[in-house]
Amino acid sequence: MIANVHLQAIAILPNIRYNVCEKTVRTSGLFSIMIESFFNTILYIFLFFSLYLEVFFMITFFEERENMKAGKPAQKKLSYYPSTTIIVPCWNEEKTVSGTVESLLAINYPKNKLNVIIIDDGSTDNTWHVIQKFKNNPQISLIKKENGGKHTAVNLGIQESTSEIIGCLDADSFVEKNALLEIAEAFNEDQDMMAATPMLIVHEPKTILQKMQKTEYHAGAFLKRILSPLDAIYVTPGPFSIFRRTVFEKIGLYKHAHNTEDMEFALRMQTHHMRIRNIHTAHVHTTTPDTLYKLYRQRLRWAYGIMKNTLDYRFILFRREYGILGMIALPLSFFGVFVFLYNFGFILFHTIRSSFSKIIEISIKGTSALVPNFDSFYINTDFIVLLAYVLFGIGLVIIWNGVKLAEGRFSPSMSILYFIVLYGFIAPLWFTRAVFNVALSKGTKWR
Amino acid sequence: MRKTIDSKKYILALAITVAVFVGALIISNKFSAQRIAEIKAIESNISMDILSSETQFALLKESSCKAVDHSSAFSEELNELAQKLSYMEDSLGAKNSEVISLKKYYSLLQVKDYLLVKQVQEKCGVKPITIIYFYSNTGDCEECVREGYVLTRLRQEFPELRIYAFDYNLDLSVVNTMKSIYGVRDTLPALNIWEENYYGFKSAEEIEIIIPQLKKLRAAREKAEAEAKETATSTKK
């Protein structure tokens, strides 16, 4: 999100310019100048902190660079294969559940060490019927229960499991063959690591919105990878986050938490100082919303959940005891929403104002007002604009490295353009509503 | 064991951030200084050109009006200067001392040009087409914005039209003298055309009614363009 805040700032660049003869200038008096200065000052403060965070993350990136080599590793053998259970909770997933389970069965991992529990959480479609084709597979167990929400299905699976490591895979996600191998290796190497999150990649993006999300996921993957060595991961997402069994024994099962149980669980782990790592070589492909409405519903749930869970765990905020999670990552996830909305409002205000001025100009001067001035004298080099260039540049570096992390090398795509152009305009939809809902304690729905 | 906070890293990030902020500020100021210097150079050029024209006029007197044809001289330069000065005013703020200083000099150049045009054209028996425009940019003149667009449009269409724009609130004796000579009140925008004052917003059409020569100029230009087109067509044949 940090990157997006700055990408937006670029839109401020085309400021209102005018001819001396025109004497456009400010349309308000001293009072409005003071108000404008006040809002500008807030923007400068936000920009300073945003830049500080970006610089902080970039320093971490340079420290971690050697450990962040991407690319799919060759077939490897582990000295030890921990027994694993993957729970696939499903609710009306008749179309995707087969693919999800088949991707699990195809992974490079000893079959006698991998169990899959498919839990039909009271589906009303043909999900139960569809999963019957796996009933004779010795690796797979099928369970049907009354609908109680995803976390209840996962909890049931955890209780049924006896494996050393336990994970969950949403029925709309698909794992790459080496994903579990990479995670198991990380568990072998780091005995203090209690949970592992994979790199999430958008599965077969088709619509513009899905392509936009592809780049968003890339940038997000990079930032999560940066947060990993800082012990600052605060979400263990549904698709293929894997836990040591002892985690559940020590801190309990999932509990209802504003429809973002994966965040609550990660925060609970963090309060017990349990290490969560991001394994960027474990690739998991997830289906993303293809329409604006579906995306809005999903992101509203996430944004609301982040804010509510942060409030529930507010004792973590600004406490050195919780390291960078408490000092930077969690405050950023909470206050970042407000910074994002402020910047958006600032840009929107200036865009409307300059558009209004331009319309008046065009109505009087005609189309000649649309001809841009190419004199280098008019290249905007205001302080705030130069800062926006820097922030935008770092944002691009984040995207660049996110793509490299996911695909092995950077290749330009329309997804990046869609992300830069669209995200700043549509994200305020759910952020605004989330703030509104939090203020009124109005919950969100899963679907 | 949780990763401990490395104070050095926090401080390094802070130092880099501050450096970027200060760097952006320095670079921005450097560009502003360059622009100011560019504006000063343009003002200096115009000043030199006006002086040159004045001297030329003094030497030749009315013996050769063609030799001192000043009808469209500096129009482009003054327009460019106006645009750039406006940009700086917007960028650095109307209260910036450099901007005020440049505006004062610009106003002086306008008055000098105005006087020269008046002298040359009157002595050569031509009635000058000039508009003296008073505006305010302190937020008390909404219509000044629109009037500015109208005058810019007219200036673009008629290079022969000389428009002199003065900030009504500029603390400059010459501007005050202009105000008192023409008896301009503080009802802005105010236009002085042929020594008559017009207050409030005036559209391009209204100004064309006040200055009928503009229509004649347009008609003459259109006729010349049509002839040129005809000639070009016949040459092709």
Contacts between the chains, C-beta under 8 A, distances in Angstrom:
chain1	res1	chain2	res2	distance
A	15	B	90	7.3
A	16	B	90	7.0
A	17	B	86	7.5
A	17	B	87	5.7
A	17	B	90	6.1
A	18	B	86	5.5
A	18	B	90	6.7
A	18	B	145	7.8
A	18	B	148	6.9
A	19	B	82	6.2
A	19	B	83	5.3
A	19	B	86	5.5
A	19	B	148	6.3
A	19	B	152	4.9
A	20	B	81	7.9
A	20	B	82	3.6
A	20	B	83	6.5
A	20	B	85	5.1
A	20	B	86	3.8
A	20	B	89	7.4
A	20	B	106	7.6
A	20	B	165	6.1
A	21	B	79	7.5
A	21	B	82	5.4
A	21	B	86	7.9
A	21	B	133	7.3
A	21	B	148	5.5
A	21	B	151	5.0
A	21	B	152	5.0
A	21	B	155	6.5
A	21	B	163	6.1
A	21	B	165	5.0
A	22	B	86	7.1
A	22	B	145	6.7
A	22	B	148	2.7
A	22	B	149	5.5
A	22	B	151	7.3
A	22	B	152	5.4
A	23	B	86	7.7
A	23	B	135	4.1
A	23	B	136	7.8
A	23	B	137	5.3
A	23	B	141	8.0
A	23	B	144	5.0
A	23	B	145	7.0
A	23	B	147	7.8
A	23	B	148	4.6
A	23	B	165	6.7
A	23	B	167	7.6
A	24	B	86	7.9
A	24	B	90	8.0
A	24	B	137	7.9
A	24	B	144	7.9
A	24	B	145	4.7
A	24	B	148	6.1
A	25	B	89	7.2
A	25	B	90	7.1
A	25	B	94	6.7
A	25	B	137	3.6
A	25	B	139	7.9
A	25	B	144	7.9
A	25	B	145	7.5
A	26	B	94	7.6
A	26	B	137	6.8
A	26	B	139	5.5
A	27	B	139	6.1
A	27	B	142	6.3
A	27	B	145	7.2
A	28	B	139	4.8
A	29	B	138	7.0
A	29	B	139	4.1
A	29	B	140	7.1
A	30	B	139	7.8
A	32	B	139	7.1
A	33	B	139	8.0
A	48	B	17	6.6
A	48	B	21	6.5
A	51	B	17	5.1
A	51	B	20	6.1
A	51	B	21	7.3
A	52	B	13	5.9
A	52	B	14	6.6
A	52	B	17	4.4
A	55	B	13	4.7
A	55	B	16	4.8
A	55	B	17	5.2
A	55	B	20	7.5
A	56	B	9	7.2
A	56	B	10	7.5
A	56	B	13	4.2
A	59	B	9	6.1
A	59	B	12	6.3
A	59	B	13	5.8
A	59	B	16	7.7
A	60	B	9	7.8
A	192	B	1	6.9
A	229	B	3	6.8
A	230	B	3	5.6
A	231	B	2	4.9
A	231	B	3	4.2
A	232	B	3	8.0
A	273	B	1	7.8
A	273	B	2	5.2
A	275	B	2	7.7
A	320	B	5	6.2
A	322	B	2	7.4
A	323	B	2	5.0
A	323	B	3	5.5
A	323	B	4	6.6
A	323	B	5	5.7
A	324	B	3	6.8
A	324	B	5	6.6
A	327	B	5	6.7
A	357	B	145	7.4
A	360	B	145	6.8
A	360	B	146	6.2
A	360	B	149	6.9
A	361	B	149	5.3
A	364	B	146	6.1
A	364	B	149	3.9
A	364	B	150	5.7
A	364	B	153	6.3
A	364	B	204	7.7
A	365	B	149	5.3
A	365	B	152	6.4
A	365	B	153	4.7
A	365	B	156	7.9
A	366	B	153	7.2
A	368	B	153	7.5
A	368	B	156	6.6
A	369	B	149	7.8
A	373	B	83	7.8
A	377	B	35	6.2
A	377	B	38	6.4
A	377	B	84	5.8
A	377	B	87	7.1
A	378	B	87	6.2
A	381	B	27	7.0
A	381	B	28	5.6
A	381	B	31	4.0
A	381	B	32	7.7
A	382	B	28	6.1
A	382	B	91	6.2
A	383	B	24	5.6
A	383	B	25	5.5
A	383	B	28	4.3
A	386	B	24	4.1
A	386	B	27	6.0
A	386	B	28	5.6
A	387	B	20	7.5
A	387	B	21	7.2
A	387	B	24	5.1
A	390	B	20	5.8
A	390	B	24	6.8
